[in-house]
Amino acid sequence: MAQRNALLVGGNRLKLGLFGANCSSGRSYITAPERWDASWEHNVRLAQMADAAGLECLVPIARWKGYGGASNPNGTSWESITWACGLLAATTRINVFATVHVPLIHPVVAAKQLVTADHIGRGRLGLNVVCGWNDDEFQMFGVTKKEHDDRYEQGAEWWTIITRICAGEGPFDFLGKHYQLRGVECSPRPYGGQAPIMMNAGSSPAGRAFA
């Protein structure tokens, strides 16, 4: 079986990727008519162009609403795990990440979703873990954002549960501060029996320690 996430684990020392193509306007906050149109057709074409050009990865933004204003950047967006499933099926070598807000997706649900996407891509899935984000988006879910360091404590528990599931450990109990779980198990395991490669963009001491 081929090594999972091969282009990110090996390959070029400098890794290049595209960020935010799943959202309208991408990372631009402009009203120019040629700003990014995040249609599904454009996402597939961009992914296939990046795949052919030799880029290493595609990383989405997990957004649930836009920023408002004249162009409402990110007002239209694709959910990142299902977006990754589609692009992994449409490409052959590039790594495609899913971006997950820890407080919004239960780790057992996330593990099943990620394993499914990972087999579609034969080990090319990556995971971008976000422990906190915009308050107004969390309010859509009725979730209150935790204090700063608590977010990363929850993230550490969340990732521990994911990795234990991916390792085939189970059934197991998990009794933490943020999650109390009984009899956790999941089949199948990820492609190659290893958890997807993980990234995190934390810059605070707690965030860097978590990453």
C-alpha positions in Angstrom: 0.0 0.0 0.0 1.4 3.4 -0.9 2.4 5.9 1.8 -0.4 8.1 2.8 -0.1 11.9 2.3 3.0 11.1 0.2 3.4 14.5 -1.3 3.3 16.2 2.1 5.4 13.7 3.9 8.1 13.5 1.2 8.3 15.2 -2.2 9.5 18.8 -2.6 11.0 20.5 0.5 8.8 23.6 -0.2 5.1 22.7 -0.2 2.7 24.9 -2.1 -1.1 24.9 -1.8 -4.2 26.9 -2.5 -6.3 28.3 0.4 -10.0 29.1 0.6 -11.3 28.1 -2.9 -14.4 26.6 -1.3 -15.7 30.1 -0.4 -16.9 32.9 -2.6 -14.3 35.7 -3.1 -11.7 33.3 -1.6 -9.3 35.4 0.5 -10.1 38.7 -1.3 -12.3 41.4 0.2 -13.1 43.3 -3.0 -16.1 44.2 -5.2 -14.3 43.6 -8.5 -16.5 41.5 -10.8 -13.7 39.1 -11.5 -13.4 38.1 -7.8 -13.4 34.3 -7.2 -16.7 32.5 -8.1 -16.7 29.4 -5.9 -19.0 27.4 -8.1 -18.6 23.6 -7.9 -17.4 23.6 -11.5 -14.7 26.2 -10.8 -13.6 24.3 -7.7 -13.2 21.0 -9.7 -11.3 22.8 -12.5 -9.0 24.6 -10.1 -8.3 21.3 -8.2 -7.5 19.5 -11.4 -5.2 22.4 -12.6 -3.4 22.4 -9.3 -3.1 18.6 -9.4 -1.6 18.7 -12.9 0.8 21.6 -12.0 2.3 19.7 -9.1 1.0 21.7 -6.2 0.9 19.7 -2.9 -2.5 20.6 -1.3 -5.8 22.4 -1.2 -7.0 23.8 2.1 -10.6 25.1 2.6 -12.0 27.6 5.1 -14.8 26.3 7.3 -17.4 29.1 7.0 -21.1 29.1 7.8 -21.9 32.7 6.8 -20.4 35.6 5.0 -18.8 38.9 6.2 -21.5 41.0 4.8 -21.0 44.3 2.8 -21.4 44.9 -0.9 -19.6 41.7 -2.0 -20.3 39.6 1.2 -17.0 37.7 1.1 -17.4 34.0 1.9 -21.2 34.4 1.8 -21.4 31.3 -0.4 -19.3 28.3 0.7 -19.1 24.6 0.5 -18.9 22.5 3.7 -15.3 21.4 3.9 -15.5 17.6 4.5 -17.9 16.9 1.7 -16.0 19.4 -0.5 -12.9 17.4 0.2 -14.7 14.1 -0.8 -15.7 15.6 -4.2 -12.2 16.9 -5.0 -10.4 13.8 -3.8 -12.6 11.8 -6.2 -11.8 14.3 -9.0 -8.0 14.3 -8.6 -5.2 11.8 -8.5 -2.2 13.1 -6.5 -2.8 16.3 -4.7 -3.7 16.3 -1.0 -7.0 17.8 0.0 -7.7 19.1 3.5 -10.9 19.4 5.4 -11.2 22.2 7.9 -13.1 21.4 11.1 -14.3 23.6 14.0 -13.8 21.4 17.0 -16.8 22.7 19.0 -19.2 22.2 16.2 -18.5 18.6 15.1 -18.4 15.7 17.6 -15.2 13.7 17.3 -17.0 10.4 16.7 -19.0 11.9 13.8 -15.9 13.6 12.5 -13.9 10.4 12.6 -16.5 8.5 10.5 -16.7 11.4 8.0 -12.9 11.7 7.7 -12.4 8.0 7.2 -14.9 8.0 4.4 -13.2 10.9 2.7 -9.8 9.4 3.3 -10.7 6.2 1.4 -12.1 8.2 -1.5 -8.7 9.8 -1.8 -6.6 6.7 -1.0 -4.7 8.4 1.8 -4.6 12.0 0.4 -6.9 13.6 3.0 -5.5 16.1 5.5 -7.2 17.8 8.4 -7.0 21.5 9.4 -8.2 21.7 13.1 -9.7 25.0 14.2 -10.4 25.3 18.0 -12.2 28.7 17.9 -13.5 31.1 15.3 -16.2 33.8 14.8 -18.7 34.3 17.6 -21.6 35.0 15.3 -21.1 31.7 13.5 -21.0 29.8 16.7 -24.3 31.5 17.7 -25.9 29.9 14.7 -25.3 26.6 16.4 -26.2 27.7 19.9 -22.5 27.2 21.0 -20.6 29.5 23.3 -17.0 29.9 22.5 -14.8 28.7 25.4 -12.1 30.7 27.0 -8.9 30.8 25.0 -6.8 28.1 26.6 -9.9 25.9 27.2 -10.4 25.8 23.4 -7.1 24.1 22.9 -7.7 21.7 25.8 -10.9 20.7 24.1 -9.0 20.4 20.8 -6.4 18.2 22.4 -9.1 15.9 23.7 -10.9 15.9 20.3 -7.7 15.0 18.4 -6.8 12.3 21.0 -10.2 10.7 20.4 -9.8 10.9 16.6 -6.4 9.3 16.7 -7.5 6.5 19.0 -10.4 5.8 16.7 -8.0 5.9 13.6 -5.6 3.5 15.4 -8.4 0.9 15.6 -8.5 1.1 19.4 -11.9 0.1 20.5 -14.3 -0.2 22.0 -12.8 2.3 24.5 -14.1 4.8 27.0 -12.9 8.4 27.1 -13.5 10.4 30.3 -12.1 13.9 29.8 -13.0 17.5 30.8 -14.8 18.2 27.5 -15.9 14.7 26.3 -17.3 11.7 28.3 -17.6 8.8 25.9 -18.4 5.1 26.3 -17.7 2.2 24.1 -16.2 4.2 21.2 -15.4 2.2 18.0 -15.3 2.8 14.3 -14.8 0.7 11.2 -13.2 1.0 8.7 -10.0 2.5 9.8 -8.4 5.3 7.6 -6.5 4.4 4.5 -3.3 2.7 5.6 -4.5 2.5 9.2 -3.1 5.9 10.1 -4.8 9.2 11.0 -4.7 11.9 8.3 -2.0 14.4 8.5 -3.0 17.4 10.7 -2.4 21.1 10.6 -3.3 24.0 12.9 -2.7 27.7 12.6 -2.6 28.7 16.3 -0.1 31.5 17.1 -0.6 31.9 20.9 1.5 29.8 23.3 -1.5 27.5 23.9 -2.1 27.2 20.2 1.5 26.5 19.4 1.7 23.9 22.1 -1.4 22.2 20.8 -0.1 22.2 17.2 
